[in-house]
Amino acid sequence: MTHMPSTLPVSAADVDAAAAVVAPFAVRTPLLSAPVLNERIGTRVFLKPEMLQRTGSFKFRGAFNKLSSIPQDKRGGGVVAFSSGNHAQGVAAAAKILHMQATIVMPQDAPVSKRERTKSYGAEVVLYDRDREDREAIAREIAEKRGATLVKPYDDPFVIAGQGTAGREIAEDMAALGLKPDVVVAPASGGGLIAGVATAVKARFPSTEVIVAEPEAFDDHSLSLRAGKRERHHGSGRTICDALMAAIPGELTFAINSQLLSRGVVASDAEVGAAVAFAFNELKLVVEPGGAVGLAALLAGRIDTRDKTIVVVLSGGNVDADLFAKLVA
């Protein structure tokens, strides 16, 4: 697709507006290029290290843009979110800056580091059983009781536009280098990050191919892109990419991604683990498994790189120390 449809739920102008709101508070993460990675892949690769973002992932961008959009007279009830960790921390940190109370519904098996960090921003954490309970229903009930605003992790125009500021920075930085990204790769759970990134990047570089990366078997975006409609993945149990386990793409996110993404790629847990180790040992970067899935697909040869300039989004670095130690050992 080489043109921007005019009827998408989020526009490049929405991302520009989000950038004005988010910029004074978010970290403008750099584009990194490493000779060791370029040599390994055989082309020029840039990494967007969103683990250097506030709270250790891109999620702060969308959370802050959404919370900033809540009218002053509605802020007293606070906000409620449901998340396995990164959205939780993003919402909690944004709420603290904006002097709002945050309540986060988190799975009992979420990494302890993510739970504790969420609490450290002053948020109340409510735990639920991922296999038996509906986190969204729990969050809605709390929000209704307290008159709070529900902050969805991805299916919200303000959240998507906020995440898109990462893509806007990619486009600006590539243009400043006099380069055009031929391929941009980013991971997806519900699809908010890649929807925002695609919106911003394709506004400036319409011919850039935007590819979604997912854990093997948890590839609902790949399946949905091929089917032309939202499809559930067939994954069961767990993946080490705990941040990327949404069962089906969001409605708003898929409306965007079905128009702007070219295809999906997957990486196995073993390949993701190898990418986490590569990032640490060769690039000196700490990336969580879900944040490394695009790099894993690149290293595993799933992306055609011949004569192409590639940008890979590393979406976060919130990984438990014991799991990280196992992966990099």
C-alpha angles and dihedrals in degrees: 000000000000101000134061113243110231097220102063119130092240126037134197086253089059089053090049089052090049090051090058090052098042102038098080091055108028127076113249096226116212130237108246128202121188125193091216091058094043090052093047093051097035096231141062113292127183124194125209102209104205091169083080088062121103108284090017099276144062090258094091089069096060095037094053093046091050096046091047089056093059109104115247093244091057097049096082092077091057127215136287125204137173119216146140089233124294098064087043092058093042092053093043093051093045091049091051092053091047093044094243129138114246128200117189126197107210133176116255090236096053111126109279091230090059093049094048094046090050089054090047090067089059098260125143111236121212114191126213138179108259092205099046109026136061108235094196092053090050091049093047091051092051091046093050093048094050101034088242128153115250111227110202117210096234117342097084127095093225092050093048092047090049093052087048090067087078088059091046089056090049091052093047094047094047090049090050088055090050090243135126118214108232092190132020117190125192135163125246139204104159091355104246097125097048092042090055094042092049091048093053099039097046092048088064100027107029095179096053112118112230114202128190119220122206140169115269112272090010090079102126092144093053091048092046094048090052093046095043090229137070111286131180120238121243097227119131130188115009143317125207084241091083091167093060105057104108108139098220137011117266119260096239094038093051091048085062100034095049087061102038108032122083100201147316134258130196137209129197122237088254091053091047090050090051090051091051088051092046091050091051100040100038105024100028091231128135108220126173116230094254089049093051100052094099091050089046092055090048093050090046091057098247093132125067103237103170111137091342135128109226131198119195122191113219096201103195150347105211101127129147111254094233094052090044091051091052093050097048096040 
